[in-house]
């Protein structure tokens, strides 16, 4: 009889979701800055 394997950890999934959230936040702020500085014209923003 072999011992059952311990359940897989969800730490890597939590880190991936956390990193994706921060990446989306940074990207959104970057786009906001580009619009406010005039680099992206307001006609392109819905």
C-alpha positions in Angstrom: 0.0 0.0 0.0 1.4 3.3 -0.9 0.5 6.5 0.9 -1.8 8.9 -1.0 -0.2 12.0 -2.3 -0.9 15.2 -0.4 -3.4 17.6 -2.1 -1.8 20.1 -4.5 -1.2 23.6 -3.1 -3.2 26.5 -4.5 -0.4 29.0 -3.7 0.8 29.1 -7.3 -2.8 29.8 -8.5 -3.2 32.6 -5.9 0.1 34.2 -7.0 -0.9 34.0 -10.6 -4.2 35.7 -10.0 -2.6 38.3 -7.8 0.0 39.1 -10.5 -2.7 39.3 -13.2 -4.7 41.7 -11.1 -1.7 43.9 -10.6 -0.8 43.8 -14.3 -4.3 44.9 -15.2 -4.2 47.7 -12.7 -0.8 49.0 -14.0 -1.9 48.7 -17.6 -5.1 50.7 -16.8 -3.2 53.4 -15.0 -0.7 53.6 -17.9 -3.6 54.0 -20.4 -5.2 56.7 -18.2 -1.9 58.6 -18.0 -1.5 58.4 -21.8 -4.9 59.8 -22.4 -4.5 62.6 -19.8 -1.2 63.6 -21.3 -2.7 63.7 -24.8 -0.5 60.9 -26.3 -3.7 59.0 -27.0 -6.3 61.3 -28.5 -9.7 61.4 -26.7 -11.4 60.4 -29.9 -10.0 56.9 -29.6 -11.4 56.5 -26.1 -14.9 55.2 -26.0 
